[in-house]
Amino acid sequence: MGTLYYSDAQYPIRIDDDTLANLKVVLERRLEAGLGLTLSWSEAGFGRSTVWLHPTIPMRLHVDDAVTQVSSPDAVDAMMLEVEQSGGIVLPDGEEGWMGEAERGDAAR
């Protein structure tokens, strides 16, 4: 599990390592272009949370696993498409990881 520390928020956002590796690429692309996005997730006992990620607000990503995480081009593209269509990314519940539409379709078969 990785962690996203955002601004001076009291609680960090826990994200599975694979999803965090993909999210890192999306954040780099969006924030470097001066564009923000929303990030939503839910946690047991806390309900759903959403933060506005913006280039002017500091954040730090931390991966617990010492092995370098490699992003998946398909997952990054799917996340970028989600951001372009909705303005944000909704992370899945729990530790199941984030899948794009194509991957969700394959999993349903």
The first five atom37 places (N, CA, C, CB, O) and aatype in JSON, in Angstrom:
{
  "aatype": [12, 7, 16, 10, 18, 18, 15, 3, 0, 5, 18, 14, 9, 1, 9, 3, 3, 3, 16, 10, 0, 2, 10, 11, 19, 19, 10, 6, 1, 1, 10, 6, 0, 7, 10, 7, 10, 16, 10, 15, 17, 15, 6, 0, 7, 13, 7, 1, 15, 16, 19, 17, 10, 8, 14, 16, 9, 14, 12, 1, 10, 8, 19, 3, 3, 0, 19, 16, 5, 19, 15, 15, 14, 3, 0, 19, 3, 0, 12, 12, 10, 6, 19, 6, 5, 15, 7, 7, 9, 19, 10, 14, 3, 7, 6, 6, 7, 17, 12, 7, 6, 0, 6, 1, 7, 3, 0, 0, 1],
  "atom_mask": [
    [1, 1, 1, 1, 1],
    [1, 1, 1, 0, 1],
    [1, 1, 1, 1, 1],
    [1, 1, 1, 1, 1],
    [1, 1, 1, 1, 1],
    [1, 1, 1, 1, 1],
    [1, 1, 1, 1, 1],
    [1, 1, 1, 1, 1],
    [1, 1, 1, 1, 1],
    [1, 1, 1, 1, 1],
    [1, 1, 1, 1, 1],
    [1, 1, 1, 1, 1],
    [1, 1, 1, 1, 1],
    [1, 1, 1, 1, 1],
    [1, 1, 1, 1, 1],
    [1, 1, 1, 1, 1],
    [1, 1, 1, 1, 1],
    [1, 1, 1, 1, 1],
    [1, 1, 1, 1, 1],
    [1, 1, 1, 1, 1],
    [1, 1, 1, 1, 1],
    [1, 1, 1, 1, 1],
    [1, 1, 1, 1, 1],
    [1, 1, 1, 1, 1],
    [1, 1, 1, 1, 1],
    [1, 1, 1, 1, 1],
    [1, 1, 1, 1, 1],
    [1, 1, 1, 1, 1],
    [1, 1, 1, 1, 1],
    [1, 1, 1, 1, 1],
    [1, 1, 1, 1, 1],
    [1, 1, 1, 1, 1],
    [1, 1, 1, 1, 1],
    [1, 1, 1, 0, 1],
    [1, 1, 1, 1, 1],
    [1, 1, 1, 0, 1],
    [1, 1, 1, 1, 1],
    [1, 1, 1, 1, 1],
    [1, 1, 1, 1, 1],
    [1, 1, 1, 1, 1],
    [1, 1, 1, 1, 1],
    [1, 1, 1, 1, 1],
    [1, 1, 1, 1, 1],
    [1, 1, 1, 1, 1],
    [1, 1, 1, 0, 1],
    [1, 1, 1, 1, 1],
    [1, 1, 1, 0, 1],
    [1, 1, 1, 1, 1],
    [1, 1, 1, 1, 1],
    [1, 1, 1, 1, 1],
    [1, 1, 1, 1, 1],
    [1, 1, 1, 1, 1],
    [1, 1, 1, 1, 1],
    [1, 1, 1, 1, 1],
    [1, 1, 1, 1, 1],
    [1, 1, 1, 1, 1],
    [1, 1, 1, 1, 1],
    [1, 1, 1, 1, 1],
    [1, 1, 1, 1, 1],
    [1, 1, 1, 1, 1],
    [1, 1, 1, 1, 1],
    [1, 1, 1, 1, 1],
    [1, 1, 1, 1, 1],
    [1, 1, 1, 1, 1],
    [1, 1, 1, 1, 1],
    [1, 1, 1, 1, 1],
    [1, 1, 1, 1, 1],
    [1, 1, 1, 1, 1],
    [1, 1, 1, 1, 1],
    [1, 1, 1, 1, 1],
    [1, 1, 1, 1, 1],
    [1, 1, 1, 1, 1],
    [1, 1, 1, 1, 1],
    [1, 1, 1, 1, 1],
    [1, 1, 1, 1, 1],
    [1, 1, 1, 1, 1],
    [1, 1, 1, 1, 1],
    [1, 1, 1, 1, 1],
    [1, 1, 1, 1, 1],
    [1, 1, 1, 1, 1],
    [1, 1, 1, 1, 1],
    [1, 1, 1, 1, 1],
    [1, 1, 1, 1, 1],
    [1, 1, 1, 1, 1],
    [1, 1, 1, 1, 1],
    [1, 1, 1, 1, 1],
    [1, 1, 1, 0, 1],
    [1, 1, 1, 0, 1],
    [1, 1, 1, 1, 1],
    [1, 1, 1, 1, 1],
    [1, 1, 1, 1, 1],
    [1, 1, 1, 1, 1],
    [1, 1, 1, 1, 1],
    [1, 1, 1, 0, 1],
    [1, 1, 1, 1, 1],
    [1, 1, 1, 1, 1],
    [1, 1, 1, 0, 1],
    [1, 1, 1, 1, 1],
    [1, 1, 1, 1, 1],
    [1, 1, 1, 0, 1],
    [1, 1, 1, 1, 1],
    [1, 1, 1, 1, 1],
    [1, 1, 1, 1, 1],
    [1, 1, 1, 1, 1],
    [1, 1, 1, 0, 1],
    [1, 1, 1, 1, 1],
    [1, 1, 1, 1, 1],
    [1, 1, 1, 1, 1],
    [1, 1, 1, 1, 1]
  ],
  "atom_positions": [
    [[0.84, -1.19, 0.0], [0.0, 0.0, 0.0], [0.88, 1.24, 0.0], [-0.95, 0.0, 1.22], [1.88, 1.32, 0.71]],
    [[0.48, 2.2, -0.81], [1.17, 3.47, -0.86], [0.35, 4.53, -0.15], [0.0, 0.0, 0.0], [-0.76, 4.26, 0.31]],
    [[0.89, 5.72, -0.07], [0.23, 6.81, 0.63], [0.38, 8.1, -0.15], [0.79, 6.97, 2.05], [1.46, 8.39, -0.66]],
    [[-0.69, 8.86, -0.24], [-0.65, 10.19, -0.81], [-0.89, 11.16, 0.34], [-1.72, 10.37, -1.96], [-1.94, 11.15, 0.98]],
    [[0.1, 12.0, 0.59], [-0.02, 13.05, 1.61], [-0.38, 14.32, 0.87], [1.32, 13.22, 2.46], [0.37, 14.76, 0.0]],
    [[-1.5, 14.9, 1.2], [-2.0, 16.04, 0.45], [-2.12, 17.27, 1.33], [-3.35, 15.72, -0.17], [-2.84, 17.26, 2.33]],
    [[-1.42, 18.31, 0.95], [-1.45, 19.59, 1.68], [-1.2, 19.33, 3.16], [-2.81, 20.33, 1.47], [-0.28, 18.58, 3.52]],
    [[-2.0, 19.93, 4.0], [-1.83, 19.71, 5.44], [-2.99, 18.88, 5.99], [-1.74, 21.05, 6.19], [-3.36, 19.02, 7.16]],
    [[-3.56, 18.01, 5.15], [-4.68, 17.17, 5.57], [-4.28, 16.34, 6.77], [-5.14, 16.26, 4.42], [-3.13, 15.9, 6.89]],
    [[-5.22, 16.13, 7.66], [-4.95, 15.4, 8.88], [-4.65, 13.92, 8.62], [-6.13, 15.52, 9.81], [-3.83, 13.32, 9.31]],
    [[-5.33, 13.35, 7.63], [-5.17, 11.92, 7.35], [-4.64, 11.71, 5.94], [-6.5, 11.18, 7.54], [-5.12, 12.33, 4.99]],
    [[-3.65, 10.83, 5.78], [-3.15, 10.52, 4.44], [-4.15, 9.63, 3.7], [-1.76, 9.83, 4.52], [-5.03, 9.03, 4.31]],
    [[-4.0, 9.56, 2.38], [-4.86, 8.74, 1.54], [-4.08, 7.48, 1.2], [-5.31, 9.5, 0.23], [-3.02, 7.55, 0.59]],
    [[-4.59, 6.32, 1.6], [-3.93, 5.03, 1.34], [-4.41, 4.49, 0.0], [-4.2, 4.0, 2.48], [-5.62, 4.39, -0.23]],
    [[-3.48, 4.14, -0.88], [-3.79, 3.68, -2.23], [-2.88, 2.49, -2.53], [-3.6, 4.82, -3.29], [-1.69, 2.52, -2.23]],
    [[-3.45, 1.44, -3.14], [-2.61, 0.3, -3.47], [-1.48, 0.74, -4.41], [-3.45, -0.84, -4.12], [-1.64, 1.68, -5.19]],
    [[-0.35, 0.05, -4.32], [0.86, 0.46, -5.04], [0.68, 0.56, -6.56], [1.98, -0.51, -4.74], [1.15, 1.51, -7.18]],
    [[-0.01, -0.42, -7.15], [-0.2, -0.39, -8.61], [-1.03, 0.82, -9.03], [-0.88, -1.68, -9.09], [-0.68, 1.52, -9.99]],
    [[-2.11, 1.08, -8.32], [-2.95, 2.24, -8.64], [-2.16, 3.52, -8.42], [-4.23, 2.25, -7.77], [-2.28, 4.46, -9.21]],
    [[-1.37, 3.58, -7.36], [-0.57, 4.78, -7.08], [0.45, 5.02, -8.18], [0.13, 4.65, -5.73], [0.7, 6.17, -8.54]],
    [[1.06, 3.97, -8.72], [2.02, 4.13, -9.82], [1.34, 4.74, -11.04], [2.65, 2.76, -10.19], [1.92, 5.6, -11.7]],
    [[0.12, 4.29, -11.35], [-0.63, 4.85, -12.48], [-1.09, 6.27, -12.19], [-1.84, 3.97, -12.8], [-1.01, 7.15, -13.05]],
    [[-1.58, 6.5, -10.98], [-2.05, 7.82, -10.59], [-0.91, 8.84, -10.65], [-2.65, 7.79, -9.17], [-1.12, 9.99, -11.03]],
    [[0.3, 8.43, -10.29], [1.46, 9.32, -10.32], [1.67, 9.88, -11.73], [2.71, 8.57, -9.85], [1.94, 11.07, -11.89]],
    [[1.55, 9.02, -12.74], [1.74, 9.47, -14.12], [0.65, 10.45, -14.5], [1.74, 8.26, -15.09], [0.93, 11.48, -15.12]],
    [[-0.6, 10.16, -14.15], [-1.72, 11.06, -14.45], [-1.51, 12.4, -13.76], [-3.06, 10.43, -14.01], [-1.71, 13.45, -14.37]],
    [[-1.1, 12.37, -12.51], [-0.87, 13.62, -11.77], [0.25, 14.43, -12.42], [-0.52, 13.33, -10.3], [0.14, 15.65, -12.56]],
    [[1.32, 13.76, -12.81], [2.43, 14.47, -13.47], [1.94, 15.17, -14.73], [3.57, 13.49, -13.81], [2.28, 16.33, -14.97]],
    [[1.16, 14.47, -15.53], [0.66, 15.06, -16.79], [-0.27, 16.24, -16.53], [-0.07, 14.0, -17.62], [-0.11, 17.3, -17.13]],
    [[-1.22, 16.06, -15.63], [-2.21, 17.1, -15.38], [-1.59, 18.31, -14.68], [-3.35, 16.54, -14.53], [-1.8, 19.45, -15.1]],
    [[-0.85, 18.06, -13.63], [-0.32, 19.17, -12.83], [0.76, 19.93, -13.58], [0.24, 18.64, -11.51], [0.87, 21.15, -13.44]],
    [[1.55, 19.22, -14.37], [2.57, 19.89, -15.18], [1.92, 20.83, -16.2], [3.46, 18.85, -15.91], [2.47, 21.88, -16.54]],
    [[0.74, 20.46, -16.68], [0.0, 21.29, -17.63], [-0.78, 22.4, -16.92], [-0.97, 20.43, -18.44], [-1.47, 23.19, -17.56]],
    [[-0.66, 22.47, -15.59], [-1.36, 23.5, -14.83], [-2.83, 23.19, -14.6], [0.0, 0.0, 0.0], [-3.61, 24.09, -14.29]],
    [[-3.21, 21.93, -14.76], [-4.61, 21.53, -14.63], [-4.83, 20.74, -13.35], [-5.05, 20.7, -15.83], [-3.98, 19.93, -12.97]],
    [[-5.93, 20.97, -12.71], [-6.29, 20.22, -11.52], [-7.22, 19.07, -11.87], [0.0, 0.0, 0.0], [-7.6, 18.88, -13.02]],
    [[-7.59, 18.31, -10.86], [-8.55, 17.23, -10.99], [-9.05, 16.85, -9.61], [-7.94, 16.01, -11.72], [-8.42, 17.2, -8.61]],
    [[-10.17, 16.14, -9.55], [-10.64, 15.64, -8.27], [-10.2, 14.19, -8.12], [-12.18, 15.78, -8.14], [-10.05, 13.47, -9.1]],
    [[-10.01, 13.78, -6.88], [-9.7, 12.39, -6.55], [-10.68, 11.99, -5.46], [-8.2, 12.22, -6.08], [-10.74, 12.61, -4.4]],
    [[-11.45, 10.94, -5.73], [-12.46, 10.46, -4.77], [-12.15, 9.03, -4.37], [-13.89, 10.55, -5.37], [-11.62, 8.26, -5.17]],
    [[-12.48, 8.67, -3.15], [-12.28, 7.33, -2.64], [-13.21, 7.13, -1.46], [-10.8, 7.09, -2.23], [-13.76, 8.09, -0.92]],
    [[-13.39, 5.89, -1.07], [-14.18, 5.61, 0.13], [-13.38, 4.7, 1.03], [-15.55, 4.97, -0.24], [-12.57, 3.89, 0.58]],
    [[-13.63, 4.85, 2.32], [-12.97, 4.02, 3.33], [-14.02, 3.58, 4.32], [-11.81, 4.8, 4.04], [-14.91, 4.34, 4.69]],
    [[-13.91, 2.33, 4.74], [-14.87, 1.79, 5.7], [-14.93, 2.67, 6.94], [-14.51, 0.34, 6.09], [-13.89, 3.0, 7.52]],
    [[-16.11, 3.05, 7.32], [-16.3, 3.86, 8.52], [-16.16, 5.36, 8.3], [0.0, 0.0, 0.0], [-16.46, 6.15, 9.2]],
    [[-15.71, 5.77, 7.11], [-15.51, 7.19, 6.84], [-16.39, 7.72, 5.7], [-14.06, 7.45, 6.52], [-16.5, 8.93, 5.52]],
    [[-17.01, 6.82, 4.94], [-17.8, 7.25, 3.8], [-16.93, 7.62, 2.61], [0.0, 0.0, 0.0], [-15.8, 7.13, 2.5]],
    [[-17.44, 8.48, 1.73], [-16.71, 8.89, 0.53], [-16.07, 10.25, 0.76], [-17.65, 8.93, -0.7], [-16.68, 11.16, 1.34]],
    [[-14.84, 10.38, 0.29], [-14.1, 11.64, 0.38], [-13.66, 12.06, -1.01], [-12.88, 11.51, 1.33], [-13.44, 11.22, -1.88]],
    [[-13.53, 13.37, -1.22], [-13.04, 13.92, -2.47], [-12.11, 15.07, -2.16], [-14.2, 14.37, -3.39], [-12.42, 15.9, -1.3]],
    [[-10.98, 15.13, -2.85], [-10.07, 16.27, -2.74], [-9.86, 16.85, -4.12], [-8.71, 15.86, -2.08], [-9.92, 16.14, -5.13]],
    [[-9.59, 18.14, -4.16], [-9.26, 18.84, -5.39], [-7.74, 18.9, -5.44], [-9.91, 20.27, -5.46], [-7.12, 19.55, -4.61]],
    [[-7.15, 18.21, -6.43], [-5.69, 18.22, -6.6], [-5.34, 19.33, -7.57], [-5.16, 16.83, -7.12], [-5.86, 19.39, -8.69]],
    [[-4.47, 20.21, -7.15], [-4.12, 21.38, -7.94], [-2.61, 21.61, -7.89], [-4.89, 22.64, -7.44], [-1.97, 21.28, -6.89]],
    [[-2.04, 22.16, -8.96], [-0.58, 22.36, -9.0], [-0.04, 23.24, -7.88], [-0.2, 22.96, -10.31], [1.14, 23.13, -7.54]],
    [[-0.86, 24.09, -7.3], [-0.36, 25.0, -6.25], [-0.44, 24.4, -4.85], [-1.14, 26.29, -6.29], [0.01, 25.03, -3.89]],
    [[-1.0, 23.2, -4.72], [-1.15, 22.58, -3.41], [-0.14, 21.44, -3.29], [-2.6, 22.06, -3.19], [-0.13, 20.53, -4.12]],
    [[0.71, 21.48, -2.26], [1.76, 20.46, -2.15], [1.21, 19.08, -1.85], [2.75, 20.86, -1.08], [0.22, 18.93, -1.14]],
    [[1.87, 18.06, -2.41], [1.54, 16.67, -2.11], [2.8, 15.84, -2.2], [0.45, 16.13, -3.08], [3.79, 16.23, -2.82]],
    [[2.74, 14.69, -1.55], [3.87, 13.75, -1.59], [3.3, 12.36, -1.73], [4.77, 13.87, -0.3], [2.32, 12.0, -1.07]],
    [[3.9, 11.56, -2.6], [3.51, 10.17, -2.79], [4.57, 9.29, -2.16], [3.31, 9.83, -4.3], [5.77, 9.54, -2.32]],
    [[4.14, 8.27, -1.44], [5.07, 7.34, -0.8], [4.61, 5.92, -1.1], [5.17, 7.59, 0.75], [3.45, 5.58, -0.88]],
    [[5.53, 5.08, -1.6], [5.24, 3.68, -1.86], [5.93, 2.86, -0.78], [5.69, 3.25, -3.29], [7.14, 2.99, -0.59]],
    [[5.18, 2.01, -0.09], [5.75, 1.2, 0.98], [6.69, 0.11, 0.45], [4.65, 0.56, 1.79], [7.7, -0.2, 1.07]],
    [[6.35, -0.46, -0.71], [7.14, -1.53, -1.29], [8.42, -0.95, -1.87], [6.33, -2.28, -2.39], [8.38, 0.0, -2.66]],
    [[9.55, -1.5, -1.49], [10.84, -0.98, -1.96], [11.06, -1.26, -3.45], [11.97, -1.59, -1.15], [11.89, -0.6, -4.08]],
    [[10.33, -2.22, -4.01], [10.45, -2.54, -5.43], [9.8, -1.41, -6.23], [9.8, -3.93, -5.76], [8.69, -0.99, -5.93]],
    [[10.5, -0.94, -7.25], [9.98, 0.15, -8.07], [8.69, -0.27, -8.75], [11.02, 0.58, -9.12], [8.62, -1.32, -9.39]],
    [[7.67, 0.56, -8.59], [6.39, 0.29, -9.22], [6.4, 0.84, -10.64], [5.23, 0.91, -8.4], [6.86, 1.96, -10.88]],
    [[5.89, 0.06, -11.58], [5.84, 0.45, -12.98], [4.38, 0.69, -13.35], [6.48, -0.63, -13.91], [3.52, -0.13, -13.05]],
    [[4.13, 1.82, -14.0], [2.77, 2.13, -14.4], [2.36, 1.3, -15.6], [2.62, 3.61, -14.7], [3.19, 0.84, -16.38]],
    [[1.05, 1.11, -15.74], [0.48, 0.39, -16.87], [-0.04, 1.42, -17.87], [-0.65, -0.58, -16.42], [-0.93, 2.2, -17.52]],
    [[0.48, 1.44, -19.1], [0.01, 2.43, -20.08], [-1.5, 2.37, -20.3], [0.72, 2.21, -21.41], [-2.14, 3.41, -20.46]],
    [[-2.08, 1.16, -20.31], [-3.53, 1.04, -20.51], [-4.3, 1.66, -19.34], [-3.92, -0.44, -20.67], [-5.29, 2.36, -19.55]],
    [[-3.85, 1.4, -18.12], [-4.53, 1.95, -16.95], [-4.37, 3.48, -16.9], [-3.98, 1.32, -15.66], [-5.31, 4.19, -16.54]],
    [[-3.18, 3.97, -17.25], [-2.95, 5.42, -17.28], [-3.87, 6.07, -18.31], [-1.47, 5.75, -17.59], [-4.5, 7.09, -18.03]],
    [[-3.94, 5.48, -19.51], [-4.83, 6.02, -20.54], [-6.28, 6.02, -20.09], [-4.69, 5.21, -21.83], [-7.01, 6.98, -20.34]],
    [[-6.7, 4.95, -19.42], [-8.08, 4.88, -18.93], [-8.33, 5.94, -17.86], [-8.37, 3.48, -18.36], [-9.4, 6.55, -17.83]],
    [[-7.36, 6.16, -16.97], [-7.5, 7.21, -15.96], [-7.57, 8.58, -16.61], [-6.33, 7.16, -14.96], [-8.4, 9.42, -16.23]],
    [[-6.71, 8.81, -17.59], [-6.71, 10.11, -18.28], [-8.05, 10.33, -18.97], [-5.57, 10.18, -19.32], [-8.58, 11.45, -18.95]],
    [[-8.62, 9.29, -19.57], [-9.93, 9.4, -20.21], [-11.0, 9.73, -19.19], [-10.28, 8.1, -20.95], [-11.86, 10.57, -19.44]],
    [[-10.94, 9.07, -18.03], [-11.91, 9.36, -16.97], [-11.81, 10.82, -16.52], [-11.67, 8.42, -15.76], [-12.83, 11.48, -16.32]],
    [[-10.59, 11.31, -16.38], [-10.4, 12.71, -15.97], [-10.95, 13.66, -17.03], [-8.89, 13.01, -15.72], [-11.62, 14.64, -16.71]],
    [[-10.68, 13.37, -18.29], [-11.16, 14.23, -19.37], [-12.68, 14.23, -19.46], [-10.57, 13.79, -20.7], [-13.27, 15.26, -19.79]],
    [[-13.31, 13.1, -19.16], [-14.76, 13.01, -19.25], [-15.47, 13.56, -18.03], [-15.17, 11.58, -19.47], [-16.54, 14.16, -18.15]],
    [[-14.89, 13.36, -16.86], [-15.6, 13.73, -15.63], [-14.9, 14.78, -14.78], [-15.81, 12.52, -14.81], [-15.5, 15.33, -13.86]],
    [[-13.63, 15.05, -15.09], [-12.87, 16.0, -14.28], [-12.2, 15.39, -13.08], [0.0, 0.0, 0.0], [-11.56, 16.09, -12.29]],
    [[-12.35, 14.06, -12.91], [-11.75, 13.44, -11.74], [-11.6, 11.95, -11.88], [0.0, 0.0, 0.0], [-11.99, 11.35, -12.88]],
    [[-11.02, 11.36, -10.85], [-10.8, 9.92, -10.77], [-11.47, 9.41, -9.5], [-9.28, 9.58, -10.78], [-11.34, 10.0, -8.43]],
    [[-12.19, 8.31, -9.63], [-12.79, 7.65, -8.48], [-12.02, 6.36, -8.25], [-14.34, 7.38, -8.69], [-12.03, 5.46, -9.09]],
    [[-11.36, 6.27, -7.11], [-10.61, 5.07, -6.78], [-11.58, 3.99, -6.3], [-9.54, 5.35, -5.69], [-12.62, 4.3, -5.72]],
    [[-11.25, 2.72, -6.55], [-12.13, 1.63, -6.12], [-12.09, 1.47, -4.61], [-11.73, 0.31, -6.81], [-11.16, 1.92, -3.95]],
    [[-13.11, 0.81, -4.08], [-13.14, 0.51, -2.65], [-12.11, -0.56, -2.34], [-14.56, 0.05, -2.22], [-11.87, -1.46, -3.14]],
    [[-11.52, -0.47, -1.18], [-10.6, -1.5, -0.72], [-9.29, -1.5, -1.48], [0.0, 0.0, 0.0], [-8.85, -0.47, -1.98]],
    [[-8.68, -2.68, -1.56], [-7.36, -2.83, -2.17], [-7.43, -3.53, -3.52], [-6.45, -3.61, -1.24], [-6.44, -4.12, -3.96]],
    [[-8.59, -3.46, -4.2], [-8.73, -4.2, -5.45], [-7.99, -3.56, -6.62], [-10.17, -4.34, -5.79], [-7.87, -4.18, -7.67]],
    [[-7.52, -2.35, -6.48], [-6.8, -1.7, -7.56], [-7.74, -1.01, -8.52], [0.0, 0.0, 0.0], [-8.96, -1.2, -8.48]],
    [[-7.17, -0.2, -9.4], [-7.97, 0.57, -10.35], [-7.86, -0.08, -11.7], [-7.52, 2.05, -10.41], [-6.77, -0.38, -12.17]],
    [[-9.02, -0.29, -12.34], [-9.04, -0.87, -13.68], [-9.77, 0.08, -14.62], [-9.71, -2.27, -13.68], [-10.74, 0.72, -14.23]],
    [[-9.29, 0.15, -15.84], [-9.98, 0.93, -16.86], [-11.17, 0.16, -17.4], [0.0, 0.0, 0.0], [-11.39, -1.0, -17.04]],
    [[-11.93, 0.8, -18.27], [-13.12, 0.19, -18.85], [-12.81, -1.15, -19.53], [-13.76, 1.14, -19.85], [-13.54, -2.12, -19.34]],
    [[-11.74, -1.19, -20.32], [-11.41, -2.42, -21.05], [-11.12, -3.56, -20.06], [-10.18, -2.2, -21.97], [-11.58, -4.68, -20.26]],
    [[-10.37, -3.27, -19.01], [-10.04, -4.28, -18.04], [-11.28, -4.73, -17.27], [-8.98, -3.78, -17.08], [-11.44, -5.92, -16.99]],
    [[-12.19, -3.78, -16.93], [-13.42, -4.15, -16.24], [-14.28, -5.03, -17.14], [-14.21, -2.9, -15.8], [-14.9, -5.98, -16.66]],
    [[-14.33, -4.74, -18.42], [-15.09, -5.55, -19.36], [-14.56, -6.95, -19.46], [0.0, 0.0, 0.0], [-15.33, -7.91, -19.5]],
    [[-13.23, -7.08, -19.49], [-12.62, -8.42, -19.55], [-12.88, -9.2, -18.26], [-11.1, -8.3, -19.8], [-13.11, -10.41, -18.3]],
    [[-12.85, -8.51, -17.13], [-13.05, -9.18, -15.84], [-14.49, -9.68, -15.72], [-12.72, -8.22, -14.67], [-14.75, -10.66, -15.03]],
    [[-15.43, -9.01, -16.39], [-16.84, -9.38, -16.29], [-17.16, -10.59, -17.16], [-17.71, -8.2, -16.68], [-18.21, -11.21, -16.97]],
    [[-16.3, -10.93, -18.09], [-16.58, -12.05, -19.0], [-16.3, -13.39, -18.38], [-15.77, -11.91, -20.27], [-16.49, -14.42, -19.03]]
  ]
}
